[in-house]
Amino acid sequence: QFDEPVGIDVDPGGQVYVADTWNRRVQVFAPQVTAAGLAFRFVRAWEVAGWYGQSLENKPYLAVDPRQGTVLLSDPEGPRLLAFDATGGFLQGWEQDLGRPGGLAVAGDGSVWVSDAARDVLLRFPPLALSGD
């Protein structure tokens, strides 16, 4: 059951990730072909430490890095970005240079693009170095 789903993205394997805002979790669904057509079955969910505000304007979004399967989440009232692995394991978070992060995208080179609604700017971060580099 969703409560204010706003962010959505699909990984290279076709799994759908949804930012379920007011339930403070990410839900993941996998496609399956049925006699009636294409359907999606629930795979897993994980809680997000954050997303406590119930602002009608500040919604979290997500993006999946197709190169490594990393799931990036914005926490606009944090203000911060969070990175998880595809199963919900926390990888890292960062807050620098953020006012109120919203929309997210991952470019082909792995760079992370973030729209910042508080400052009316578009920010570009280098590809994530999650191996401890």
PyMOL commands that place a pseudoatom at each C-alpha (Angstrom):
pseudoatom trace, name=CA, resn=GLN, resi=1, chain=A, elem=C, hetatm=0, pos=[0.000, 0.000, 0.000]
pseudoatom trace, name=CA, resn=PHE, resi=2, chain=A, elem=C, hetatm=0, pos=[1.392, 3.378, -1.009]
pseudoatom trace, name=CA, resn=ASP, resi=3, chain=A, elem=C, hetatm=0, pos=[1.140, 6.682, 0.799]
pseudoatom trace, name=CA, resn=GLU, resi=4, chain=A, elem=C, hetatm=0, pos=[2.305, 9.496, -1.498]
pseudoatom trace, name=CA, resn=PRO, resi=5, chain=A, elem=C, hetatm=0, pos=[4.460, 7.647, -4.071]
pseudoatom trace, name=CA, resn=VAL, resi=6, chain=A, elem=C, hetatm=0, pos=[6.425, 10.262, -6.007]
pseudoatom trace, name=CA, resn=GLY, resi=7, chain=A, elem=C, hetatm=0, pos=[9.811, 9.022, -7.185]
pseudoatom trace, name=CA, resn=ILE, resi=8, chain=A, elem=C, hetatm=0, pos=[10.116, 6.109, -9.607]
pseudoatom trace, name=CA, resn=ASP, resi=9, chain=A, elem=C, hetatm=0, pos=[12.857, 4.512, -11.686]
pseudoatom trace, name=CA, resn=VAL, resi=10, chain=A, elem=C, hetatm=0, pos=[13.607, 1.196, -13.361]
pseudoatom trace, name=CA, resn=ASP, resi=11, chain=A, elem=C, hetatm=0, pos=[16.856, -0.774, -13.115]
pseudoatom trace, name=CA, resn=PRO, resi=12, chain=A, elem=C, hetatm=0, pos=[18.435, -2.569, -16.111]
pseudoatom trace, name=CA, resn=GLY, resi=13, chain=A, elem=C, hetatm=0, pos=[16.725, -5.826, -15.073]
pseudoatom trace, name=CA, resn=GLY, resi=14, chain=A, elem=C, hetatm=0, pos=[13.284, -4.210, -15.219]
pseudoatom trace, name=CA, resn=GLN, resi=15, chain=A, elem=C, hetatm=0, pos=[12.679, -3.931, -11.481]
pseudoatom trace, name=CA, resn=VAL, resi=16, chain=A, elem=C, hetatm=0, pos=[10.704, -0.828, -10.539]
pseudoatom trace, name=CA, resn=TYR, resi=17, chain=A, elem=C, hetatm=0, pos=[11.786, 1.256, -7.506]
pseudoatom trace, name=CA, resn=VAL, resi=18, chain=A, elem=C, hetatm=0, pos=[9.229, 3.599, -5.926]
pseudoatom trace, name=CA, resn=ALA, resi=19, chain=A, elem=C, hetatm=0, pos=[9.779, 6.305, -3.295]
pseudoatom trace, name=CA, resn=ASP, resi=20, chain=A, elem=C, hetatm=0, pos=[6.832, 5.681, -0.961]
pseudoatom trace, name=CA, resn=THR, resi=21, chain=A, elem=C, hetatm=0, pos=[7.144, 9.039, 0.770]
pseudoatom trace, name=CA, resn=TRP, resi=22, chain=A, elem=C, hetatm=0, pos=[4.887, 9.074, 3.802]
pseudoatom trace, name=CA, resn=ASN, resi=23, chain=A, elem=C, hetatm=0, pos=[5.455, 5.401, 4.555]
pseudoatom trace, name=CA, resn=ARG, resi=24, chain=A, elem=C, hetatm=0, pos=[9.159, 6.392, 4.645]
pseudoatom trace, name=CA, resn=ARG, resi=25, chain=A, elem=C, hetatm=0, pos=[10.291, 3.486, 2.506]
pseudoatom trace, name=CA, resn=VAL, resi=26, chain=A, elem=C, hetatm=0, pos=[11.362, 2.355, -0.934]
pseudoatom trace, name=CA, resn=GLN, resi=27, chain=A, elem=C, hetatm=0, pos=[9.316, -0.418, -2.511]
pseudoatom trace, name=CA, resn=VAL, resi=28, chain=A, elem=C, hetatm=0, pos=[10.630, -2.653, -5.297]
pseudoatom trace, name=CA, resn=PHE, resi=29, chain=A, elem=C, hetatm=0, pos=[8.533, -4.558, -7.841]
pseudoatom trace, name=CA, resn=ALA, resi=30, chain=A, elem=C, hetatm=0, pos=[9.517, -7.064, -10.518]
pseudoatom trace, name=CA, resn=PRO, resi=31, chain=A, elem=C, hetatm=0, pos=[7.743, -7.492, -13.850]
pseudoatom trace, name=CA, resn=GLN, resi=32, chain=A, elem=C, hetatm=0, pos=[6.106, -10.780, -14.681]
pseudoatom trace, name=CA, resn=VAL, resi=33, chain=A, elem=C, hetatm=0, pos=[4.080, -11.897, -17.657]
pseudoatom trace, name=CA, resn=THR, resi=34, chain=A, elem=C, hetatm=0, pos=[0.688, -13.372, -16.818]
pseudoatom trace, name=CA, resn=ALA, resi=35, chain=A, elem=C, hetatm=0, pos=[-2.214, -14.631, -18.903]
pseudoatom trace, name=CA, resn=ALA, resi=36, chain=A, elem=C, hetatm=0, pos=[-3.791, -11.201, -18.484]
pseudoatom trace, name=CA, resn=GLY, resi=37, chain=A, elem=C, hetatm=0, pos=[-0.632, -9.384, -19.611]
pseudoatom trace, name=CA, resn=LEU, resi=38, chain=A, elem=C, hetatm=0, pos=[2.200, -7.668, -17.799]
pseudoatom trace, name=CA, resn=ALA, resi=39, chain=A, elem=C, hetatm=0, pos=[1.950, -7.434, -14.016]
pseudoatom trace, name=CA, resn=PHE, resi=40, chain=A, elem=C, hetatm=0, pos=[4.293, -6.436, -11.223]
pseudoatom trace, name=CA, resn=ARG, resi=41, chain=A, elem=C, hetatm=0, pos=[4.879, -8.400, -8.035]
pseudoatom trace, name=CA, resn=PHE, resi=42, chain=A, elem=C, hetatm=0, pos=[6.248, -7.013, -4.800]
pseudoatom trace, name=CA, resn=VAL, resi=43, chain=A, elem=C, hetatm=0, pos=[9.898, -7.995, -4.233]
pseudoatom trace, name=CA, resn=ARG, resi=44, chain=A, elem=C, hetatm=0, pos=[11.111, -6.060, -1.191]
pseudoatom trace, name=CA, resn=ALA, resi=45, chain=A, elem=C, hetatm=0, pos=[11.008, -2.774, 0.680]
pseudoatom trace, name=CA, resn=TRP, resi=46, chain=A, elem=C, hetatm=0, pos=[13.318, -0.901, 2.988]
pseudoatom trace, name=CA, resn=GLU, resi=47, chain=A, elem=C, hetatm=0, pos=[12.848, 1.943, 5.389]
pseudoatom trace, name=CA, resn=VAL, resi=48, chain=A, elem=C, hetatm=0, pos=[14.469, 5.315, 4.858]
pseudoatom trace, name=CA, resn=ALA, resi=49, chain=A, elem=C, hetatm=0, pos=[15.745, 7.118, 7.958]
pseudoatom trace, name=CA, resn=GLY, resi=50, chain=A, elem=C, hetatm=0, pos=[14.350, 10.496, 7.037]
pseudoatom trace, name=CA, resn=TRP, resi=51, chain=A, elem=C, hetatm=0, pos=[11.386, 11.631, 4.993]
pseudoatom trace, name=CA, resn=TYR, resi=52, chain=A, elem=C, hetatm=0, pos=[9.664, 12.666, 8.243]
pseudoatom trace, name=CA, resn=GLY, resi=53, chain=A, elem=C, hetatm=0, pos=[8.175, 15.883, 6.963]
pseudoatom trace, name=CA, resn=GLN, resi=54, chain=A, elem=C, hetatm=0, pos=[4.756, 15.774, 5.358]
pseudoatom trace, name=CA, resn=SER, resi=55, chain=A, elem=C, hetatm=0, pos=[5.228, 18.883, 3.279]
pseudoatom trace, name=CA, resn=LEU, resi=56, chain=A, elem=C, hetatm=0, pos=[3.087, 19.109, 0.193]
pseudoatom trace, name=CA, resn=GLU, resi=57, chain=A, elem=C, hetatm=0, pos=[5.985, 20.689, -1.708]
pseudoatom trace, name=CA, resn=ASN, resi=58, chain=A, elem=C, hetatm=0, pos=[9.131, 18.856, -0.598]
pseudoatom trace, name=CA, resn=LYS, resi=59, chain=A, elem=C, hetatm=0, pos=[8.980, 15.319, -1.944]
pseudoatom trace, name=CA, resn=PRO, resi=60, chain=A, elem=C, hetatm=0, pos=[11.824, 12.814, -2.141]
pseudoatom trace, name=CA, resn=TYR, resi=61, chain=A, elem=C, hetatm=0, pos=[12.808, 11.360, -5.482]
pseudoatom trace, name=CA, resn=LEU, resi=62, chain=A, elem=C, hetatm=0, pos=[15.021, 8.510, -6.559]
pseudoatom trace, name=CA, resn=ALA, resi=63, chain=A, elem=C, hetatm=0, pos=[17.214, 7.356, -9.416]
pseudoatom trace, name=CA, resn=VAL, resi=64, chain=A, elem=C, hetatm=0, pos=[18.897, 4.033, -10.129]
pseudoatom trace, name=CA, resn=ASP, resi=65, chain=A, elem=C, hetatm=0, pos=[22.459, 4.035, -11.443]
pseudoatom trace, name=CA, resn=PRO, resi=66, chain=A, elem=C, hetatm=0, pos=[22.253, 1.519, -14.294]
pseudoatom trace, name=CA, resn=ARG, resi=67, chain=A, elem=C, hetatm=0, pos=[25.988, 0.827, -14.172]
pseudoatom trace, name=CA, resn=GLN, resi=68, chain=A, elem=C, hetatm=0, pos=[26.148, -0.460, -10.594]
pseudoatom trace, name=CA, resn=GLY, resi=69, chain=A, elem=C, hetatm=0, pos=[22.544, -0.719, -9.407]
pseudoatom trace, name=CA, resn=THR, resi=70, chain=A, elem=C, hetatm=0, pos=[22.968, 1.939, -6.741]
pseudoatom trace, name=CA, resn=VAL, resi=71, chain=A, elem=C, hetatm=0, pos=[19.692, 3.547, -5.669]
pseudoatom trace, name=CA, resn=LEU, resi=72, chain=A, elem=C, hetatm=0, pos=[20.011, 7.287, -4.995]
pseudoatom trace, name=CA, resn=LEU, resi=73, chain=A, elem=C, hetatm=0, pos=[17.404, 9.090, -2.905]
pseudoatom trace, name=CA, resn=SER, resi=74, chain=A, elem=C, hetatm=0, pos=[16.852, 12.752, -2.214]
pseudoatom trace, name=CA, resn=ASP, resi=75, chain=A, elem=C, hetatm=0, pos=[15.820, 13.873, 1.253]
pseudoatom trace, name=CA, resn=PRO, resi=76, chain=A, elem=C, hetatm=0, pos=[14.712, 17.456, 0.546]
pseudoatom trace, name=CA, resn=GLU, resi=77, chain=A, elem=C, hetatm=0, pos=[14.129, 18.435, 4.143]
pseudoatom trace, name=CA, resn=GLY, resi=78, chain=A, elem=C, hetatm=0, pos=[17.431, 16.791, 5.238]
pseudoatom trace, name=CA, resn=PRO, resi=79, chain=A, elem=C, hetatm=0, pos=[18.767, 18.341, 3.001]
pseudoatom trace, name=CA, resn=ARG, resi=80, chain=A, elem=C, hetatm=0, pos=[20.826, 15.411, 1.770]
pseudoatom trace, name=CA, resn=LEU, resi=81, chain=A, elem=C, hetatm=0, pos=[21.253, 12.637, -0.761]
pseudoatom trace, name=CA, resn=LEU, resi=82, chain=A, elem=C, hetatm=0, pos=[21.396, 8.984, 0.250]
pseudoatom trace, name=CA, resn=ALA, resi=83, chain=A, elem=C, hetatm=0, pos=[22.839, 6.002, -1.622]
pseudoatom trace, name=CA, resn=PHE, resi=84, chain=A, elem=C, hetatm=0, pos=[21.715, 2.395, -1.099]
pseudoatom trace, name=CA, resn=ASP, resi=85, chain=A, elem=C, hetatm=0, pos=[22.564, -0.867, -2.798]
pseudoatom trace, name=CA, resn=ALA, resi=86, chain=A, elem=C, hetatm=0, pos=[19.773, -2.630, -4.710]
pseudoatom trace, name=CA, resn=THR, resi=87, chain=A, elem=C, hetatm=0, pos=[18.702, -4.573, -1.599]
pseudoatom trace, name=CA, resn=GLY, resi=88, chain=A, elem=C, hetatm=0, pos=[18.419, -1.517, 0.648]
pseudoatom trace, name=CA, resn=GLY, resi=89, chain=A, elem=C, hetatm=0, pos=[21.833, -1.616, 2.309]
pseudoatom trace, name=CA, resn=PHE, resi=90, chain=A, elem=C, hetatm=0, pos=[22.957, 1.919, 3.169]
pseudoatom trace, name=CA, resn=LEU, resi=91, chain=A, elem=C, hetatm=0, pos=[26.126, 2.936, 1.320]
pseudoatom trace, name=CA, resn=GLN, resi=92, chain=A, elem=C, hetatm=0, pos=[26.658, 6.643, 1.926]
pseudoatom trace, name=CA, resn=GLY, resi=93, chain=A, elem=C, hetatm=0, pos=[25.026, 10.021, 2.317]
pseudoatom trace, name=CA, resn=TRP, resi=94, chain=A, elem=C, hetatm=0, pos=[26.092, 13.557, 1.607]
pseudoatom trace, name=CA, resn=GLU, resi=95, chain=A, elem=C, hetatm=0, pos=[24.837, 17.049, 2.323]
pseudoatom trace, name=CA, resn=GLN, resi=96, chain=A, elem=C, hetatm=0, pos=[27.354, 19.447, 0.773]
pseudoatom trace, name=CA, resn=ASP, resi=97, chain=A, elem=C, hetatm=0, pos=[26.091, 22.120, -1.592]
pseudoatom trace, name=CA, resn=LEU, resi=98, chain=A, elem=C, hetatm=0, pos=[22.421, 21.202, -1.158]
pseudoatom trace, name=CA, resn=GLY, resi=99, chain=A, elem=C, hetatm=0, pos=[19.518, 23.503, -0.359]
pseudoatom trace, name=CA, resn=ARG, resi=100, chain=A, elem=C, hetatm=0, pos=[16.434, 21.378, -1.061]
pseudoatom trace, name=CA, resn=PRO, resi=101, chain=A, elem=C, hetatm=0, pos=[17.273, 18.471, -3.377]
pseudoatom trace, name=CA, resn=GLY, resi=102, chain=A, elem=C, hetatm=0, pos=[14.454, 17.146, -5.499]
pseudoatom trace, name=CA, resn=GLY, resi=103, chain=A, elem=C, hetatm=0, pos=[14.670, 15.464, -8.873]
pseudoatom trace, name=CA, resn=LEU, resi=104, chain=A, elem=C, hetatm=0, pos=[17.555, 13.091, -9.522]
pseudoatom trace, name=CA, resn=ALA, resi=105, chain=A, elem=C, hetatm=0, pos=[19.090, 11.505, -12.588]
pseudoatom trace, name=CA, resn=VAL, resi=106, chain=A, elem=C, hetatm=0, pos=[22.187, 9.444, -13.312]
pseudoatom trace, name=CA, resn=ALA, resi=107, chain=A, elem=C, hetatm=0, pos=[23.952, 10.169, -16.602]
pseudoatom trace, name=CA, resn=GLY, resi=108, chain=A, elem=C, hetatm=0, pos=[25.610, 7.559, -18.786]
pseudoatom trace, name=CA, resn=ASP, resi=109, chain=A, elem=C, hetatm=0, pos=[29.015, 8.401, -17.316]
pseudoatom trace, name=CA, resn=GLY, resi=110, chain=A, elem=C, hetatm=0, pos=[27.672, 7.853, -13.775]
pseudoatom trace, name=CA, resn=SER, resi=111, chain=A, elem=C, hetatm=0, pos=[27.545, 11.506, -12.804]
pseudoatom trace, name=CA, resn=VAL, resi=112, chain=A, elem=C, hetatm=0, pos=[24.611, 12.428, -10.575]
pseudoatom trace, name=CA, resn=TRP, resi=113, chain=A, elem=C, hetatm=0, pos=[22.347, 15.342, -11.507]
pseudoatom trace, name=CA, resn=VAL, resi=114, chain=A, elem=C, hetatm=0, pos=[20.216, 16.983, -8.808]
pseudoatom trace, name=CA, resn=SER, resi=115, chain=A, elem=C, hetatm=0, pos=[17.687, 19.778, -9.063]
pseudoatom trace, name=CA, resn=ASP, resi=116, chain=A, elem=C, hetatm=0, pos=[17.872, 22.086, -6.046]
pseudoatom trace, name=CA, resn=ALA, resi=117, chain=A, elem=C, hetatm=0, pos=[14.535, 23.843, -5.539]
pseudoatom trace, name=CA, resn=ALA, resi=118, chain=A, elem=C, hetatm=0, pos=[15.763, 26.127, -2.745]
pseudoatom trace, name=CA, resn=ARG, resi=119, chain=A, elem=C, hetatm=0, pos=[18.532, 27.633, -4.856]
pseudoatom trace, name=CA, resn=ASP, resi=120, chain=A, elem=C, hetatm=0, pos=[16.961, 27.246, -8.336]
pseudoatom trace, name=CA, resn=VAL, resi=121, chain=A, elem=C, hetatm=0, pos=[20.007, 25.430, -9.684]
pseudoatom trace, name=CA, resn=LEU, resi=122, chain=A, elem=C, hetatm=0, pos=[20.901, 22.143, -11.285]
pseudoatom trace, name=CA, resn=LEU, resi=123, chain=A, elem=C, hetatm=0, pos=[23.891, 20.439, -9.653]
pseudoatom trace, name=CA, resn=ARG, resi=124, chain=A, elem=C, hetatm=0, pos=[26.201, 17.819, -11.105]
pseudoatom trace, name=CA, resn=PHE, resi=125, chain=A, elem=C, hetatm=0, pos=[28.201, 15.486, -8.875]
pseudoatom trace, name=CA, resn=PRO, resi=126, chain=A, elem=C, hetatm=0, pos=[30.935, 13.146, -10.135]
pseudoatom trace, name=CA, resn=PRO, resi=127, chain=A, elem=C, hetatm=0, pos=[30.213, 9.414, -10.288]
pseudoatom trace, name=CA, resn=LEU, resi=128, chain=A, elem=C, hetatm=0, pos=[29.932, 7.804, -6.881]
pseudoatom trace, name=CA, resn=ALA, resi=129, chain=A, elem=C, hetatm=0, pos=[33.072, 6.141, -5.602]
pseudoatom trace, name=CA, resn=LEU, resi=130, chain=A, elem=C, hetatm=0, pos=[31.560, 3.507, -3.342]
pseudoatom trace, name=CA, resn=SER, resi=131, chain=A, elem=C, hetatm=0, pos=[34.576, 1.252, -3.059]
pseudoatom trace, name=CA, resn=GLY, resi=132, chain=A, elem=C, hetatm=0, pos=[36.232, 3.515, -0.488]
pseudoatom trace, name=CA, resn=ASP, resi=133, chain=A, elem=C, hetatm=0, pos=[38.310, 5.399, -3.074]
for i in range(1, 133): cmd.bond("trace and resi %d" % i, "trace and resi %d" % (i + 1))
show_as sticks, trace
zoom trace
